[in-house]
């Protein structure tokens, strides 16, 4: 078996080069999704029923986009049906 020598100085230099340069890089992707309440207003169940029953396409689109941004289950369902209808 071949023995390898480790150059810790080179490793330290490479490590410093690949470390994130800004604070946003340290944020986890999923933490943004969990805290999306500041991006999208909360809908009450009565409001959701009213929007769906009204037939207002713009309001339904806004509601759908809000749920798409915040709810991972809804996002997966949309991707699933989009893929299903594509093929």
Secondary structure as GFF3:
##gff-version 3
##sequence-region A 1 87
A	DSSP	alpha_helix	8	18	.	.	.	ID=ss1
A	DSSP	three_ten_helix	23	26	.	.	.	ID=ss2
A	DSSP	alpha_helix	29	34	.	.	.	ID=ss3
A	DSSP	three_ten_helix	36	38	.	.	.	ID=ss4
A	DSSP	alpha_helix	45	54	.	.	.	ID=ss5
A	DSSP	alpha_helix	57	70	.	.	.	ID=ss6
A	DSSP	alpha_helix	72	86	.	.	.	ID=ss7
###
